[in-house]
């Protein structure tokens, strides 16, 4: 292909430069101005006819310019950018050297009004701030939409906890999660980790109640060579150090011995630990989340837990209520476990409406863990694809629904409890309020008042048809 050689005369070049919105100031290799466009005239307040042909050294010495970017480029032979004054005005100039056959022939200086730059900086900072806020909200929305997030929530209380977890995931504050066994404290801790900047780091779970007291220190903090009889020659890295750049989840923190609570406090405050048998400080960068089903405040009062550690852990306290206090979450949790098990076993199991009512009405003392185990039992033991009321009652729920006296409750409380169960049973066998009235021998208005007092939602049309 033939090369096309294009030549432009100086007049044409001036026309091109004058069409630009950017100020352009061109000097030769000596620092003498050879071209100065109209945008530069407006920015610096200097006329082209006056400045062309003038030496930049003289203009600096006369105070027209505070300093010359062009002269610095000629001296250094490289691109230079800086803020300066031209004719008393603040400007930002960038000088670029132009070479031909290895020789510097010109310097092209682009000039911008500093006011415009400051405005752009302000706008950019505003946009960055808005972007950060939007990104945080998008992170929250994306986390909520993640299929694997395991934070199944319909109740307001759990949705609020989920939102709080997503917000604190962006910082490194210690978190203390409290609640009964099986409510999902471990799930919440993993949820915080997976939505944090530490998500690529290791998530290390330590069950403080399962480690023998004689081993817990060496397991947590590690040990050096020869620390004790039976120690590995090369020593051992502890679980805390394994969580470096990640998250350490200390489950059942109330079981941690008092002497180790002091060492843990040092890890939280100073980000250092000492291995068993060692004297050197080992730096660790880990986020600590603790959980317990005990009343740590009461343990502090009894001298069983250090107050300084307690307050260091509960920077962000989160209490997860038991499942019986958030019945709205039972159905979505059942659906989640059922779908997962069906996919795992290639089944097509579903739950009848009456069976579902039994699951909803149960108090779940073992919380989500018990619910998950019960759904698995039903899926693997039910003979039909439709899980029935009979399948439910063949398990633990059926045993509990039989009338037994709770000696820890008053006579009135026992009546209230079994009145609820009894009305529940009658309701399952009735199609509507009129049939329920006939079966129980109570007026419809009395039944409605009783159901409201007992906290029962009167639903019909599921009893006979679901058998």
Protein Blocks (a to p, Z undefined) as FASTA:
>chain_A
ZZddddddfklmmmmmmmpmbdcddddfkopafbdcfklmmmnopafklmgopafklmmm
nomambdfklmmmmnopacdddddeehiacddddddddeehiafbdcdddddfklmmmmm
mmmmmmmmmmmmmmmmmmmmmmmmpmklopacfbfklmmmmmmmmmmmmpccdcddedde
hilpmmmmmmmmmmmcklmmccddddfklpcfklmmmmmnopaehkbghiafklpadfkl
mmgoiacddehkllpcfklmmmmmmmmmnopacdehiabdcddddddddddfbdfklmmm
nopacfklmmmmmmpacddddfklmmmlmmmmmmmmmmmmmmmnopabdcdfklmmmmmm
pgolnlmmlmmmmmmmmmmmpmbfbdcfklmmmmmmlmmmpccddfkbcfklmmmmmmmm
mmmmmmmmpcbfklmmmmnopafklmmmmmmmnopacdehklmmmZZ
